Amino acid sequence: MQAIFDAMMRKESYATTGTPELVGVWTDPEFDATQPAFYYARVIEIPTPRWTAYEAIRFNIKMAGDEPMTTTERAYASPI
């Protein structure tokens, strides 16, 4: 437990949901070591139920046809 708080004090972050791991490798074909550059990772979650879907099920109602029933979360890494 102390290691988690130590990492937070160092401003490191960790997360897990316990969900399968996807690993990929990317290389920049135009990389030029003489030029400044930075990279960051973006991830997009698979669509998950939106609050409207939960409410429709909870109250046994049908939402309007144009009401979104799913949402897709996005995240990105700090530039390096």
N, C-alpha and C positions, 0 to 999 in steps of 0.2 A: 504494500500500500504506500509506503514512504517513497518508493521509486516513482510512482505515478505523480505524487505531489512535487517531487524533485524535478521531474520532466516538465511539469506545468510551469514551475518557476524559471526553467530554462527556455520557456516559450516553445516547447516541442509539443506536438499533438499526435495523438494516436486514436484510432477508432476501429471498432469491429462490430459486425452484426452476427457473425457466426456462420452468412449467406455465402456460395462457391467463390473461388478466386479466379480472376481473369488476369492473365499476364501477357504482356506484349512488349515488343522491342521495336523502337523506331530510330532510324538514323537520318540525319539531315544530309541529303545528297549535295546540297549547295553550301555546306559548312566551310567557312574560311577562317582559319585561326588568327588571321591578321585583322579581322573585323570584330567589333564588339557585338555580342549577341546574348540573348537570354531565352530560356525555354520555360514553359509551364505545362502542366497536364490538365485537361478538362475531362470530366466524366459525366455521363448522362445515365440516370437510373431508368430501369424499365418502368413503363407506366404502372402506377399503383392507384387504388381507389381514392377519389377525392372526397371531401366531406359530404358533398351532395349525394354520392352513392351510399354512404353510411346512413344518411338521413332518410333516403328513399326506402332503404331496407328497414330501418328502425320504425318508421311511421307507416310502412306499407303503402307508399304513394308513388305515383309516376311523375317524374320531373318533366319539365318542358323539354321538347325535342332538341333545343339548342343549348341546354345546360350541360357543361362538361362533366363527365362522370369519373374521369381519371386525371391524374397530374403526373408530371415527370420532373423529378428533382435534378438539379445540376450542381456540380461542385468543381472547383479548380484548385490547383496547387499554387503555392507561392512561387513567383518567378525565381529561377536559379541561373 
